[in-house]
């Protein structure tokens, strides 16, 4: 997969989290139980803050595997959005 994006918040970075007002504990917070109880998980608020900041996505550290991360895009392959395409081997 090839991705071209410029407005990505890297949640692995203390500086990036502070810039958008995100507490370190909010992003990796468990969400399934909160939703099952009818609540809104703090991690969903993280997404909202990042979108309001004008970003198109985030780099999210794995909750279960230290050192592993993934890219989350809120929108893609539309005008003024990141592009993603499959790169064949």
Backbone torsions as a table, in degrees:
resi	resn	phi	psi	omega
1	UNK	NA	133.5	173.3
2	UNK	-110.8	135.5	-178.6
3	UNK	-131.5	134.0	173.7
4	UNK	-121.4	114.5	-177.9
5	UNK	-151.7	144.1	-177.9
6	UNK	-111.6	-27.3	-173.9
7	UNK	-108.3	74.5	-178.5
8	UNK	-120.0	131.4	176.4
9	UNK	-96.0	124.6	-179.1
10	UNK	-93.2	103.3	-177.2
11	UNK	-71.3	-4.4	173.8
12	UNK	-77.0	-16.1	-174.4
13	UNK	-97.0	124.0	175.5
14	UNK	-60.1	-40.4	-179.2
15	UNK	-63.0	-45.1	-179.3
16	UNK	-65.1	-43.1	179.2
17	UNK	-62.2	-44.1	179.3
18	UNK	-63.4	-37.5	-177.6
19	UNK	-60.9	-29.7	-179.4
20	UNK	-109.5	7.5	174.6
21	UNK	73.6	37.9	-178.8
22	UNK	-106.8	126.9	176.2
23	UNK	-77.6	140.8	-178.2
24	UNK	-52.6	-36.1	-175.7
25	UNK	-79.8	-16.1	-175.7
26	UNK	-72.5	-42.0	-174.3
27	UNK	-66.7	-45.5	-177.0
28	UNK	-86.7	8.7	-176.1
29	UNK	-62.1	137.9	176.2
30	UNK	-58.5	144.9	-175.6
31	UNK	-122.0	-27.4	-173.6
32	UNK	-59.2	-47.4	-178.6
33	UNK	-65.7	-38.7	179.6
34	UNK	-62.4	-44.7	178.9
35	UNK	-64.5	-42.0	179.7
36	UNK	-59.9	-30.5	178.6
37	UNK	-86.2	0.0	179.1
38	UNK	90.1	9.3	-178.8
39	UNK	-93.1	177.3	176.4
40	UNK	-113.7	115.8	-178.3
41	UNK	-64.8	149.0	178.7
42	UNK	-61.9	-29.5	-179.7
43	UNK	-65.3	-28.8	176.6
44	UNK	-71.0	-33.0	174.9
45	UNK	-66.1	-33.6	176.1
46	UNK	-59.6	-47.8	178.8
47	UNK	-57.6	-47.4	-179.0
48	UNK	-60.3	-42.6	179.6
49	UNK	-63.7	-39.8	-179.2
50	UNK	-67.6	-41.3	177.1
51	UNK	-63.6	-45.0	178.8
52	UNK	-62.6	-26.8	176.8
53	UNK	-73.2	-17.0	178.3
54	UNK	102.1	10.2	-179.5
55	UNK	-84.8	156.8	179.6
56	UNK	-98.3	-7.9	-178.2
57	UNK	178.8	-172.0	-178.3
58	UNK	-148.6	156.7	169.2
59	UNK	-99.9	121.6	-173.3
60	UNK	-114.9	119.3	176.1
61	UNK	-66.6	145.0	178.6
62	UNK	-62.8	138.5	177.1
63	UNK	-78.6	-24.6	-173.4
64	UNK	-109.8	-20.1	-176.8
65	UNK	-129.1	97.6	179.9
66	UNK	-54.2	137.8	178.9
67	UNK	90.2	-13.2	178.8
68	UNK	-98.3	145.9	179.9
69	UNK	-144.8	166.2	174.9
70	UNK	-142.0	157.7	179.5
71	UNK	-97.7	130.1	176.5
72	UNK	-115.0	121.5	174.9
73	UNK	-106.0	134.0	178.7
74	UNK	-82.5	-26.1	177.0
75	UNK	-156.0	154.0	-179.0
76	UNK	-161.7	161.2	177.0
77	UNK	53.5	38.2	172.1
78	UNK	-130.7	163.2	177.5
79	UNK	-54.5	138.8	179.2
80	UNK	59.8	34.0	178.2
81	UNK	-134.3	162.6	175.1
82	UNK	-58.7	156.7	174.3
83	UNK	-112.2	144.1	177.1
84	UNK	-134.9	135.7	177.3
85	UNK	-148.7	151.5	178.4
86	UNK	-77.6	129.7	175.6
87	UNK	-104.6	115.0	-178.9
88	UNK	-76.7	147.2	179.5
89	UNK	-72.1	NA	NA
